[in-house]
Amino acid sequence: MKHSGQLPRIGVVGYYISEEEAVGGHIRGIPRQSFSLFSNDMIHAIFQSGATPIPLPVVDRDKIGRQLDTIDGLVFSGGEDVDPRLYGEELQPTSHRIDPVRDKYEMELMELALERNMPILCICRGMQLLNVFCGGTLHADIGELADPTLTHWETKEPWRSVHPIELKPDHFVSAVLGGAQIEVNSIHHQSVKRLGEGLEVVGQSSDDIVEAIAMKDRSNVLALQWHPEMIARKDESGLRPFQWLNQQATATKRE
């Protein structure tokens, strides 16, 4: 569906809180209500970038097309670990929470969005999900790597940049993000291991953690390991990936 309004409409995924988790009403509402939760940082970053955020709750596959009809671009946001069984491995002692319901929905959403050639920005878990969708694997816990020399889990000041990364200088990612070397925040314990089919690494940290990937045959899909929406709390440079997505979404609307 093409939208005639000036501002692009950007769909964003969030957390799914099942009715089992809400037993006792300890989240909000009453016992056995289920909820969809969306990051305020993400919602506000999309607003600040000049677009209208459209929260996308978990739905069955037959309703995903209707969700996609209402948006011009899509953000896969951070959250729980991607279930390692989706890439042929087992849960590890260091695994964080997983949500099979969210995994199933977002894998289906990604499939249908890519089929439509929809512009997509993947952030943290979203990048890992893209890699798994394309047949890749993940490091279960980067703390187990031989030389974790940089900070990758900074939650006290989540907007604060903690290490530099190198971006591929001849790739559009460098122009989008403002240079071939940038400083980023970092809140993740998993990362890309074996790269998925059709993907390329376009950003990396000095300890060999993959920080950005893109699709080889498409210029409207970008995946970042850090959290620009949190950087945007203090620094407008965090809005650059969202502004890029808006440009891609606007161009798609005009086709």
C-alpha positions as CSV (number, residue, x, y, z in Angstrom):
1,M,0.0,0.0,0.0
2,K,1.3,3.5,-0.9
3,H,0.7,6.3,1.6
4,S,0.2,9.8,0.4
5,G,1.2,11.6,3.6
6,Q,4.5,13.5,3.8
7,L,6.0,11.6,6.7
8,P,7.1,8.0,6.2
9,R,5.5,5.4,8.5
10,I,8.1,3.2,10.2
11,G,7.0,0.0,11.8
12,V,8.9,-1.2,14.9
13,V,8.8,-4.5,16.7
14,G,8.8,-4.8,20.5
15,Y,8.6,-7.3,23.3
16,Y,5.8,-9.8,23.7
17,I,4.7,-10.5,27.3
18,S,2.6,-13.6,27.4
19,E,-0.3,-14.2,29.7
20,E,1.7,-16.8,31.6
21,E,4.4,-14.2,32.4
22,A,1.7,-11.8,33.7
23,V,0.2,-14.2,36.2
24,G,-0.5,-12.1,39.4
25,G,-0.7,-8.9,37.4
26,H,2.9,-8.0,38.3
27,I,3.5,-6.1,35.0
28,R,0.3,-4.0,34.8
29,G,-3.4,-4.7,34.4
30,I,-4.9,-7.8,35.7
31,P,-3.6,-11.4,36.0
32,R,-3.4,-13.4,32.7
33,Q,-3.3,-10.3,30.4
34,S,-0.7,-10.4,27.7
35,F,1.1,-7.3,26.6
36,S,3.2,-5.8,23.8
37,L,5.9,-3.4,25.0
38,F,7.9,-1.0,22.9
39,S,11.1,1.0,23.8
40,N,10.5,4.7,24.3
41,D,14.0,5.4,23.1
42,M,13.1,3.7,19.8
43,I,9.7,5.4,19.4
44,H,11.2,8.8,20.1
45,A,14.2,8.3,17.9
46,I,11.9,7.5,15.0
47,F,9.8,10.6,15.8
48,Q,12.9,12.8,16.0
49,S,14.2,11.5,12.7
50,G,11.2,12.8,10.9
51,A,9.0,9.8,10.6
52,T,5.9,8.4,12.3
53,P,6.5,5.2,14.4
54,I,4.0,2.4,14.0
55,P,4.3,-0.2,16.8
56,L,3.8,-3.7,15.5
57,P,2.5,-6.2,18.1
58,V,3.0,-10.0,17.6
59,V,0.3,-11.4,15.3
60,D,-0.4,-14.6,13.4
61,R,1.2,-15.0,10.0
62,D,-2.0,-14.4,8.2
63,K,-2.3,-10.9,9.6
64,I,1.3,-9.8,8.9
65,G,0.5,-8.7,5.4
66,R,-2.1,-6.2,6.8
67,Q,0.6,-4.8,9.2
68,L,3.0,-4.4,6.3
69,D,0.3,-2.6,4.3
70,T,0.3,0.2,6.8
71,I,4.1,1.0,6.8
72,D,6.8,2.2,4.5
73,G,9.8,0.9,6.4
74,L,10.6,-1.4,9.3
75,V,12.9,-1.6,12.3
76,F,13.8,-4.8,14.0
77,S,14.8,-3.8,17.5
78,G,16.8,-5.2,20.4
79,G,15.6,-7.6,23.0
80,E,16.0,-11.3,24.0
81,D,18.5,-13.8,22.7
82,V,17.5,-15.4,19.4
83,D,16.7,-19.0,20.1
84,P,19.9,-21.0,19.3
85,R,17.8,-23.9,18.1
86,L,16.9,-21.8,15.1
87,Y,20.5,-22.1,13.9
88,G,21.1,-25.7,15.0
89,E,22.5,-25.2,18.5
90,E,21.3,-25.7,22.0
91,L,20.7,-23.3,24.9
92,Q,23.8,-22.5,26.9
93,P,24.3,-21.8,30.6
94,T,25.0,-18.2,29.7
95,S,21.9,-17.8,27.5
96,H,19.7,-14.9,28.3
97,R,15.9,-15.1,28.0
98,I,14.4,-16.3,24.8
99,D,10.9,-15.9,23.4
100,P,9.9,-18.4,20.8
101,V,6.7,-16.6,20.1
102,R,8.5,-13.4,19.2
103,D,11.2,-15.3,17.3
104,K,8.5,-17.0,15.1
105,Y,6.6,-13.8,14.4
106,E,9.8,-11.8,13.6
107,M,11.2,-14.5,11.3
108,E,7.9,-14.5,9.4
109,L,7.7,-10.7,9.4
110,M,11.3,-10.5,8.0
111,E,10.5,-13.0,5.3
112,L,7.4,-11.2,4.1
113,A,9.0,-7.7,4.4
114,L,12.0,-8.8,2.3
115,E,9.7,-10.3,-0.3
116,R,8.1,-6.8,-0.6
117,N,11.5,-5.2,-0.9
118,M,10.7,-3.0,2.1
119,P,13.5,-0.9,3.6
120,I,14.7,-2.4,6.8
121,L,16.9,-1.3,9.7
122,C,18.0,-4.1,12.1
123,I,19.4,-3.2,15.6
124,C,21.2,-5.5,18.0
125,R,19.0,-8.5,18.3
126,G,17.5,-7.4,14.9
127,M,21.0,-7.8,13.3
128,Q,21.4,-11.2,14.8
129,L,17.9,-12.2,13.7
130,L,18.8,-11.2,10.1
131,N,21.9,-13.3,10.2
132,V,20.0,-16.3,11.4
133,F,17.2,-15.8,8.9
134,C,19.9,-15.9,6.2
135,G,21.3,-19.2,7.5
136,G,24.1,-17.8,9.7
137,T,24.9,-18.6,13.3
138,L,25.7,-16.7,16.5
139,H,28.3,-16.7,19.2
140,A,26.3,-17.7,22.3
141,D,28.3,-15.4,24.6
142,I,31.1,-13.2,23.4
143,G,32.6,-13.2,26.9
144,E,33.8,-16.7,26.0
145,L,35.8,-15.5,23.1
146,A,39.6,-15.6,23.4
147,D,40.3,-11.8,23.6
148,P,37.2,-9.7,24.6
149,T,39.3,-6.5,25.0
150,L,36.5,-4.0,24.6
151,T,33.4,-3.2,26.6
152,H,30.3,-4.7,25.0
153,W,27.9,-4.5,28.0
154,E,27.4,-0.9,29.2
155,T,24.0,-0.4,30.8
156,K,24.6,2.3,33.4
157,E,24.8,5.0,30.8
158,P,23.5,3.2,27.7
159,W,23.8,6.3,25.5
160,R,27.5,6.5,26.1
161,S,30.0,5.5,23.4
162,V,32.4,2.9,24.7
163,H,34.5,1.8,21.7
164,P,35.3,2.7,18.1
165,I,34.4,0.6,15.1
166,E,35.7,0.5,11.5
167,L,33.2,0.8,8.7
168,K,33.8,-0.4,5.1
169,P,34.9,2.9,3.5
170,D,33.6,2.1,0.0
171,H,30.1,1.0,1.3
172,F,27.1,3.3,1.7
173,V,27.2,2.6,5.5
174,S,30.2,5.0,5.9
175,A,28.3,7.8,4.2
176,V,25.2,7.1,6.2
177,L,26.9,7.0,9.6
178,G,29.4,9.9,9.1
179,G,32.7,8.3,8.3
180,A,34.8,5.1,8.2
181,Q,35.5,5.1,11.9
182,I,32.8,6.0,14.5
183,E,32.3,5.6,18.2
184,V,29.4,3.4,19.4
185,N,27.6,2.3,22.6
186,S,27.4,-1.4,23.2
187,I,24.8,-3.6,25.1
188,H,25.1,-7.2,23.8
189,H,26.5,-10.5,24.8
190,Q,26.0,-12.3,21.5
191,S,27.3,-11.6,18.0
192,V,27.5,-12.9,14.5
193,K,29.5,-16.0,14.2
194,R,29.1,-17.6,10.7
195,L,27.8,-15.0,8.3
196,G,24.5,-15.8,6.6
197,E,24.1,-16.3,2.9
198,G,23.9,-13.1,0.8
199,L,25.3,-10.9,3.6
200,E,28.5,-9.0,4.0
201,V,30.3,-7.5,7.0
202,V,30.5,-3.7,6.6
203,G,31.6,-2.8,10.2
204,Q,33.8,-4.4,12.8
205,S,35.4,-3.6,16.2
206,S,39.1,-4.1,16.9
207,D,38.4,-7.4,18.8
208,D,36.8,-8.8,15.6
209,I,33.2,-8.5,16.8
210,V,30.9,-7.9,13.7
211,E,29.2,-4.5,14.2
212,A,27.4,-4.0,11.0
213,I,26.2,-6.1,8.1
214,A,24.3,-5.5,4.9
215,M,22.8,-7.5,2.1
216,K,25.0,-7.8,-1.0
217,D,22.2,-7.4,-3.5
218,R,20.1,-4.7,-1.8
219,S,20.9,-1.2,-0.7
220,N,17.9,-0.7,1.5
221,V,18.7,-3.2,4.3
222,L,21.2,-2.3,7.0
223,A,21.9,-4.1,10.3
224,L,23.8,-2.6,13.3
225,Q,25.0,-4.3,16.5
226,W,24.8,-1.1,18.7
227,H,21.9,1.0,19.8
228,P,21.6,4.3,17.9
229,E,18.2,5.0,19.5
230,M,19.9,5.2,22.9
231,I,22.7,7.4,21.6
232,A,20.1,9.7,20.2
233,R,19.1,10.6,23.8
234,K,22.2,12.7,24.1
235,D,23.6,13.0,20.5
236,E,21.8,13.6,17.3
237,S,24.3,11.4,15.4
238,G,22.2,8.5,16.8
239,L,19.4,9.6,14.4
240,R,21.5,9.0,11.2
241,P,20.4,5.3,10.7
242,F,16.8,6.3,11.1
243,Q,17.1,9.2,8.7
244,W,18.6,6.8,6.2
245,L,15.7,4.5,6.7
246,N,13.3,7.4,6.2
247,Q,15.0,8.3,2.9
248,Q,14.7,4.7,1.7
249,A,11.1,4.5,2.7
250,T,10.2,7.8,1.0
251,A,11.9,6.6,-2.2
252,T,10.0,3.4,-2.1
253,K,6.7,5.3,-1.6
254,R,7.4,7.3,-4.8
255,E,7.9,4.1,-6.9
